[in-house]
Amino acid sequence: MSKANVEMTRRAFEAYEGGDLPTALEALSPELVTVVHQPIPVAGTYHGPEGLLQLTLDWAEGFDELETTAEKFIDAGDQVVTRIRHKSRGAESGAPVETNIWYVWTIRDGKTVRAEIFNDKSQALGAAGLDP
């Protein structure tokens, strides 16, 4: 099932990156819980697919030209660790910003039920039970 989880996650990101939000949202459980860990500025807990969308809006608020690209998918059984590259410019400063954010998606019955977001690869790998 883990390869299916990786492929489902990859397809959801491809849909999101391509602007097909309805297809991307199909991968999410209505009971989705998203936890964003410190020191990410929008740290906190968000509920449901609408919570993940709000998180995305909150994160994008301080940036112009935000580009999000899923670059790596790591199989961790019922979890998928994904490295996301964010490229943008500060809305006020115009300064270029580029960072990697690490997501740990927990999947049950073909739907994502939990997402944890880290700015540190080893924390994400540890959360998925993998060696950092």
N, CA and C atoms as a LAMMPS dump frame, in Angstrom:
ITEM: TIMESTEP
0
ITEM: NUMBER OF ATOMS
396
ITEM: BOX BOUNDS ff ff ff
-5.0000000000000000e+02 5.0000000000000000e+02
-5.0000000000000000e+02 5.0000000000000000e+02
-5.0000000000000000e+02 5.0000000000000000e+02
ITEM: ATOMS id mol type element x y z
1 1 1 N 0.811 -1.201 0
2 1 2 C 0 0 0
3 1 3 C 0.85 1.26 0
4 2 1 N 2.097 1.171 0.485
5 2 2 C 2.904 2.376 0.614
6 2 3 C 3.23 3.011 -0.731
7 3 1 N 3.48 2.202 -1.756
8 3 2 C 3.722 2.785 -3.084
9 3 3 C 2.476 3.505 -3.586
10 4 1 N 1.321 2.97 -3.282
11 4 2 C 0.067 3.633 -3.655
12 4 3 C -0.06 4.966 -2.916
13 5 1 N 0.379 5.012 -1.665
14 5 2 C 0.327 6.266 -0.901
15 5 3 C 1.234 7.325 -1.523
16 6 1 N 2.428 6.909 -1.93
17 6 2 C 3.355 7.85 -2.576
18 6 3 C 2.736 8.372 -3.871
19 7 1 N 2.168 7.481 -4.66
20 7 2 C 1.582 7.907 -5.936
21 7 3 C 0.371 8.819 -5.733
22 8 1 N -0.457 8.508 -4.737
23 8 2 C -1.605 9.364 -4.454
24 8 3 C -1.13 10.764 -4.04
25 9 1 N -0.112 10.816 -3.204
26 9 2 C 0.424 12.101 -2.75
27 9 3 C 1.035 12.866 -3.921
28 10 1 N 1.768 12.171 -4.768
29 10 2 C 2.377 12.799 -5.941
30 10 3 C 1.291 13.372 -6.872
31 11 1 N 0.25 12.59 -7.128
32 11 2 C -0.841 13.062 -7.998
33 11 3 C -1.55 14.285 -7.404
34 12 1 N -1.754 14.274 -6.088
35 12 2 C -2.412 15.413 -5.438
36 12 3 C -1.56 16.672 -5.591
37 13 1 N -0.242 16.544 -5.416
38 13 2 C 0.623 17.709 -5.586
39 13 3 C 0.675 18.171 -7.03
40 14 1 N 0.717 17.238 -7.953
41 14 2 C 0.705 17.624 -9.374
42 14 3 C -0.57 18.39 -9.705
43 15 1 N -1.69 17.939 -9.168
44 15 2 C -2.954 18.642 -9.394
45 15 3 C -2.893 20.037 -8.774
46 16 1 N -2.414 20.142 -7.544
47 16 2 C -2.312 21.434 -6.857
48 16 3 C -1.4 22.382 -7.636
49 17 1 N -0.229 21.895 -8.015
50 17 2 C 0.729 22.728 -8.745
51 17 3 C 0.183 23.15 -10.103
52 18 1 N -0.688 22.312 -10.684
53 18 2 C -1.291 22.623 -11.974
54 18 3 C -2.561 23.459 -11.874
55 19 1 N -2.932 23.837 -10.652
56 19 2 C -4.12 24.676 -10.469
57 19 3 C -5.427 23.914 -10.379
58 20 1 N -5.36 22.579 -10.282
59 20 2 C -6.567 21.76 -10.201
60 20 3 C -6.863 21.45 -8.728
61 21 1 N -7.359 22.441 -8.022
62 21 2 C -7.616 22.315 -6.592
63 21 3 C -8.642 21.226 -6.251
64 22 1 N -9.75 21.093 -6.995
65 22 2 C -10.708 20.023 -6.657
66 22 3 C -10.071 18.626 -6.663
67 23 1 N -9.217 18.344 -7.64
68 23 2 C -8.558 17.031 -7.688
69 23 3 C -7.584 16.894 -6.527
70 24 1 N -6.845 17.935 -6.206
71 24 2 C -5.91 17.886 -5.072
72 24 3 C -6.651 17.609 -3.77
73 25 1 N -7.806 18.237 -3.592
74 25 2 C -8.567 18.083 -2.349
75 25 3 C -9.182 16.696 -2.194
76 26 1 N -9.349 15.97 -3.292
77 26 2 C -9.907 14.609 -3.22
78 26 3 C -9.051 13.68 -2.372
79 27 1 N -7.761 13.992 -2.24
80 27 2 C -6.849 13.139 -1.475
81 27 3 C -6.978 13.344 0.035
82 28 1 N -7.731 14.344 0.452
83 28 2 C -7.807 14.713 1.866
84 28 3 C -9.079 14.209 2.533
85 29 1 N -8.918 13.669 3.718
86 29 2 C -10.061 13.267 4.537
87 29 3 C -10.747 14.509 5.095
88 30 1 N -12.068 14.476 5.243
89 30 2 C -12.758 15.594 5.897
90 30 3 C -12.272 15.807 7.334
91 31 1 N -11.711 14.768 7.955
92 31 2 C -11.204 14.854 9.329
93 31 3 C -9.719 15.204 9.381
94 32 1 N -9.152 15.655 8.29
95 32 2 C -7.728 16.004 8.237
96 32 3 C -7.341 16.941 9.382
97 33 1 N -6.217 16.627 10.016
98 33 2 C -5.607 17.517 11.009
99 33 3 C -4.218 17.871 10.489
100 34 1 N -3.936 19.17 10.403
101 34 2 C -2.639 19.645 9.946
102 34 3 C -1.961 20.36 11.105
103 35 1 N -0.741 19.93 11.416
104 35 2 C 0.037 20.522 12.496
105 35 3 C 1.287 21.141 11.894
106 36 1 N 1.436 22.436 12.079
107 36 2 C 2.612 23.164 11.601
108 36 3 C 3.489 23.44 12.817
109 37 1 N 4.734 22.956 12.746
110 37 2 C 5.649 23.071 13.877
111 37 3 C 6.464 24.365 13.832
112 38 1 N 6.809 24.866 15.018
113 38 2 C 7.695 26.024 15.152
114 38 3 C 9.037 25.666 14.517
115 39 1 N 9.779 26.573 13.977
116 39 2 C 9.618 28.017 14.004
117 39 3 C 8.897 28.579 12.784
118 40 1 N 8.146 27.754 12.078
119 40 2 C 7.406 28.245 10.918
120 40 3 C 6.408 29.302 11.408
121 41 1 N 6.374 30.458 10.761
122 41 2 C 5.555 31.578 11.257
123 41 3 C 4.064 31.283 11.414
124 42 1 N 3.521 30.344 10.665
125 42 2 C 2.086 30.03 10.755
126 42 3 C 1.862 28.764 11.59
127 43 1 N 2.775 28.504 12.55
128 43 2 C 2.683 27.31 13.395
129 43 3 C 1.332 27.251 14.086
130 44 1 N 0.829 26.037 14.215
131 44 2 C -0.451 25.826 14.874
132 44 3 C -1.115 24.578 14.328
133 45 1 N -2.359 24.374 14.708
134 45 2 C -3.134 23.215 14.278
135 45 3 C -4.327 23.697 13.462
136 46 1 N -4.533 23.058 12.317
137 46 2 C -5.601 23.41 11.385
138 46 3 C -6.45 22.163 11.161
139 47 1 N -7.758 22.35 10.992
140 47 2 C -8.675 21.215 10.888
141 47 3 C -9.38 21.188 9.54
142 48 1 N -9.471 19.971 8.982
143 48 2 C -10.176 19.751 7.725
144 48 3 C -9.415 20.282 6.525
145 49 1 N -9.882 19.931 5.338
146 49 2 C -9.283 20.473 4.119
147 49 3 C -9.337 21.999 4.09
148 50 1 N -10.41 22.569 4.65
149 50 2 C -10.516 24.023 4.669
150 50 3 C -9.441 24.639 5.561
151 51 1 N -9.035 23.929 6.597
152 51 2 C -7.945 24.396 7.447
153 51 3 C -6.621 24.419 6.703
154 52 1 N -6.387 23.389 5.885
155 52 2 C -5.17 23.358 5.074
156 52 3 C -5.177 24.494 4.054
157 53 1 N -6.327 24.772 3.486
158 53 2 C -6.43 25.894 2.55
159 53 3 C -6.169 27.222 3.265
160 54 1 N -6.704 27.383 4.479
161 54 2 C -6.461 28.602 5.244
162 54 3 C -4.983 28.75 5.571
163 55 1 N -4.355 27.661 5.952
164 55 2 C -2.918 27.664 6.211
165 55 3 C -2.159 28.155 4.983
166 56 1 N -2.521 27.649 3.822
167 56 2 C -1.87 28.049 2.575
168 56 3 C -2.046 29.539 2.33
169 57 1 N -3.237 30.054 2.552
170 57 2 C -3.483 31.493 2.386
171 57 3 C -2.69 32.319 3.404
172 58 1 N -2.657 31.849 4.657
173 58 2 C -1.911 32.56 5.693
174 58 3 C -0.426 32.618 5.347
175 59 1 N 0.112 31.498 4.872
176 59 2 C 1.531 31.414 4.517
177 59 3 C 1.842 32.332 3.334
178 60 1 N 0.989 32.341 2.343
179 60 2 C 1.243 33.106 1.116
180 60 3 C 1.075 34.609 1.318
181 61 1 N 0.408 35.01 2.385
182 61 2 C 0.072 36.417 2.593
183 61 3 C 1.287 37.351 2.568
184 62 1 N 2.413 36.911 3.089
185 62 2 C 3.58 37.786 3.16
186 62 3 C 4.469 37.754 1.936
187 63 1 N 4.026 37.052 0.885
188 63 2 C 4.886 36.859 -0.277
189 63 3 C 4.208 37.292 -1.574
190 64 1 N 5.029 37.652 -2.53
191 64 2 C 4.589 37.852 -3.908
192 64 3 C 5.205 36.732 -4.737
193 65 1 N 4.512 36.332 -5.776
194 65 2 C 5.04 35.334 -6.711
195 65 3 C 5.438 34.037 -6.016
196 66 1 N 4.613 33.538 -5.109
197 66 2 C 4.919 32.307 -4.392
198 66 3 C 4.796 31.118 -5.327
199 67 1 N 5.862 30.344 -5.414
200 67 2 C 5.894 29.125 -6.229
201 67 3 C 6.199 27.956 -5.304
202 68 1 N 5.356 26.935 -5.35
203 68 2 C 5.501 25.768 -4.491
204 68 3 C 5.697 24.542 -5.37
205 69 1 N 6.782 23.799 -5.12
206 69 2 C 7.09 22.635 -5.942
207 69 3 C 7.438 21.442 -5.064
208 70 1 N 6.727 20.342 -5.232
209 70 2 C 7.064 19.099 -4.535
210 70 3 C 8.233 18.466 -5.279
211 71 1 N 9.344 18.263 -4.569
212 71 2 C 10.555 17.781 -5.23
213 71 3 C 10.983 16.385 -4.827
214 72 1 N 10.509 15.892 -3.707
215 72 2 C 10.954 14.571 -3.254
216 72 3 C 9.831 13.912 -2.468
217 73 1 N 9.633 12.623 -2.706
218 73 2 C 8.623 11.84 -1.993
219 73 3 C 9.328 10.623 -1.402
220 74 1 N 9.203 10.438 -0.09
221 74 2 C 9.862 9.343 0.597
222 74 3 C 8.796 8.428 1.185
223 75 1 N 8.849 7.171 0.802
224 75 2 C 7.917 6.155 1.275
225 75 3 C 8.221 5.819 2.73
226 76 1 N 7.232 5.929 3.592
227 76 2 C 7.372 5.565 5.004
228 76 3 C 6.153 4.756 5.44
229 77 1 N 5.746 3.79 4.611
230 77 2 C 4.606 2.941 4.947
231 77 3 C 3.291 3.679 4.81
232 78 1 N 2.602 3.894 5.939
233 78 2 C 1.333 4.636 5.88
234 78 3 C 1.569 6.144 5.901
235 79 1 N 2.836 6.536 5.807
236 79 2 C 3.186 7.953 5.738
237 79 3 C 4.05 8.21 4.503
238 80 1 N 3.976 9.453 4.025
239 80 2 C 4.802 9.9 2.918
240 80 3 C 5.451 11.206 3.35
241 81 1 N 6.777 11.245 3.27
242 81 2 C 7.511 12.462 3.586
243 81 3 C 7.777 13.175 2.261
244 82 1 N 7.45 14.45 2.215
245 82 2 C 7.588 15.21 0.973
246 82 3 C 8.388 16.486 1.23
247 83 1 N 9.416 16.702 0.399
248 83 2 C 10.145 17.974 0.456
249 83 3 C 9.491 18.927 -0.526
250 84 1 N 9.109 20.092 -0.021
251 84 2 C 8.463 21.116 -0.834
252 84 3 C 9.397 22.326 -0.894
253 85 1 N 9.691 22.781 -2.093
254 85 2 C 10.502 23.988 -2.26
255 85 3 C 9.57 25.171 -2.46
256 86 1 N 9.768 26.189 -1.643
257 86 2 C 9.007 27.433 -1.756
258 86 3 C 9.962 28.494 -2.297
259 87 1 N 9.575 29.108 -3.399
260 87 2 C 10.32 30.237 -3.955
261 87 3 C 9.372 31.417 -4.036
262 88 1 N 9.862 32.578 -3.621
263 88 2 C 8.993 33.743 -3.653
264 88 3 C 9.82 35.009 -3.467
265 89 1 N 9.087 36.093 -3.327
266 89 2 C 9.676 37.391 -2.992
267 89 3 C 8.86 37.963 -1.837
268 90 1 N 9.559 38.624 -0.935
269 90 2 C 8.869 39.291 0.167
270 90 3 C 7.912 40.335 -0.38
271 91 1 N 6.678 40.357 0.107
272 91 2 C 5.662 41.279 -0.409
273 91 3 C 6.085 42.732 -0.222
274 92 1 N 6.687 43.044 0.899
275 92 2 C 7.087 44.43 1.155
276 92 3 C 8.512 44.714 0.716
277 93 1 N 9.426 43.773 0.981
278 93 2 C 10.842 44.02 0.708
279 93 3 C 11.244 43.719 -0.731
280 94 1 N 10.529 42.794 -1.366
281 94 2 C 10.925 42.351 -2.703
282 94 3 C 12.112 41.404 -2.681
283 95 1 N 12.616 41.081 -1.483
284 95 2 C 13.77 40.2 -1.358
285 95 3 C 13.4 38.777 -1.758
286 96 1 N 14.28 38.102 -2.511
287 96 2 C 14.004 36.716 -2.873
288 96 3 C 14.071 35.807 -1.644
289 97 1 N 13.172 34.85 -1.602
290 97 2 C 13.116 33.893 -0.506
291 97 3 C 13.012 32.505 -1.13
292 98 1 N 13.853 31.588 -0.646
293 98 2 C 13.777 30.204 -1.099
294 98 3 C 14.021 29.318 0.109
295 99 1 N 13.126 28.363 0.319
296 99 2 C 13.243 27.488 1.479
297 99 3 C 12.653 26.122 1.162
298 100 1 N 13.106 25.123 1.905
299 100 2 C 12.509 23.795 1.845
300 100 3 C 11.652 23.599 3.082
301 101 1 N 10.469 23.079 2.867
302 101 2 C 9.567 22.707 3.953
303 101 3 C 9.321 21.209 3.798
304 102 1 N 9.255 20.508 4.917
305 102 2 C 9.077 19.056 4.909
306 102 3 C 7.703 18.697 5.465
307 103 1 N 6.943 17.951 4.692
308 103 2 C 5.606 17.494 5.085
309 103 3 C 5.658 16.002 5.393
310 104 1 N 4.941 15.59 6.422
311 104 2 C 4.728 14.169 6.708
312 104 3 C 3.226 13.944 6.615
313 105 1 N 2.817 13.205 5.59
314 105 2 C 1.406 12.91 5.336
315 105 3 C 1.1 11.524 5.877
316 106 1 N 0.067 11.398 6.696
317 106 2 C -0.38 10.092 7.174
318 106 3 C -1.645 9.729 6.405
319 107 1 N -1.634 8.525 5.823
320 107 2 C -2.718 8.126 4.928
321 107 3 C -3.392 6.865 5.463
322 108 1 N -4.722 6.926 5.507
323 108 2 C -5.529 5.76 5.902
324 108 3 C -6.679 5.626 4.92
325 109 1 N -6.887 4.408 4.461
326 109 2 C -7.996 4.112 3.544
327 109 3 C -7.993 5.041 2.326
328 110 1 N -6.791 5.34 1.815
329 110 2 C -6.673 6.121 0.589
330 110 3 C -6.881 7.614 0.737
331 111 1 N -6.947 8.113 1.975
332 111 2 C -7.129 9.546 2.221
333 111 3 C -6.089 10.032 3.228
334 112 1 N -5.654 11.272 3.054
335 112 2 C -4.724 11.87 4.003
336 112 3 C -5.509 12.32 5.231
337 113 1 N -5.117 11.792 6.414
338 113 2 C -5.828 12.099 7.649
339 113 3 C -5.044 13.041 8.557
340 114 1 N -3.731 13.15 8.288
341 114 2 C -2.88 14.022 9.111
342 114 3 C -1.738 14.54 8.256
343 115 1 N -1.402 15.785 8.481
344 115 2 C -0.237 16.39 7.837
345 115 3 C 0.55 17.117 8.916
346 116 1 N 1.849 16.839 8.976
347 116 2 C 2.72 17.579 9.88
348 116 3 C 3.743 18.293 9.019
349 117 1 N 4.024 19.541 9.366
350 117 2 C 4.887 20.37 8.541
351 117 3 C 6.061 20.868 9.391
352 118 1 N 7.267 20.644 8.869
353 118 2 C 8.506 20.986 9.562
354 118 3 C 9.392 21.811 8.642
355 119 1 N 10.294 22.587 9.223
356 119 2 C 11.292 23.243 8.393
357 119 3 C 12.613 22.488 8.447
358 120 1 N 12.641 21.363 9.147
359 120 2 C 13.86 20.586 9.338
360 120 3 C 13.654 19.145 8.845
361 121 1 N 14.51 18.714 7.938
362 121 2 C 14.402 17.371 7.348
363 121 3 C 14.48 16.287 8.418
364 122 1 N 15.452 16.379 9.349
365 122 2 C 15.587 15.302 10.325
366 122 3 C 14.393 15.192 11.248
367 123 1 N 13.767 16.32 11.574
368 123 2 C 12.549 16.258 12.391
369 123 3 C 11.434 15.554 11.625
370 124 1 N 11.293 15.858 10.349
371 124 2 C 10.252 15.22 9.536
372 124 3 C 10.508 13.722 9.413
373 125 1 N 11.738 13.349 9.122
374 125 2 C 12.066 11.923 8.994
375 125 3 C 11.822 11.21 10.324
376 126 1 N 12.219 11.827 11.423
377 126 2 C 11.991 11.231 12.751
378 126 3 C 10.501 11.067 13.035
379 127 1 N 9.704 12.041 12.669
380 127 2 C 8.251 11.958 12.882
381 127 3 C 7.636 10.817 12.089
382 128 1 N 8.268 10.457 10.976
383 128 2 C 7.776 9.355 10.139
384 128 3 C 8.429 8.017 10.524
385 129 1 N 9.242 8.02 11.592
386 129 2 C 9.885 6.795 12.032
387 129 3 C 11.068 6.37 11.182
388 130 1 N 11.635 7.331 10.436
389 130 2 C 12.796 7.036 9.589
390 130 3 C 14.051 7.603 10.232
391 131 1 N 15.188 7.041 9.88
392 131 2 C 16.461 7.559 10.378
393 131 3 C 16.768 8.901 9.753
394 132 1 N 17.028 9.898 10.583
395 132 2 C 17.368 11.236 10.05
396 132 3 C 18.672 11.243 9.382
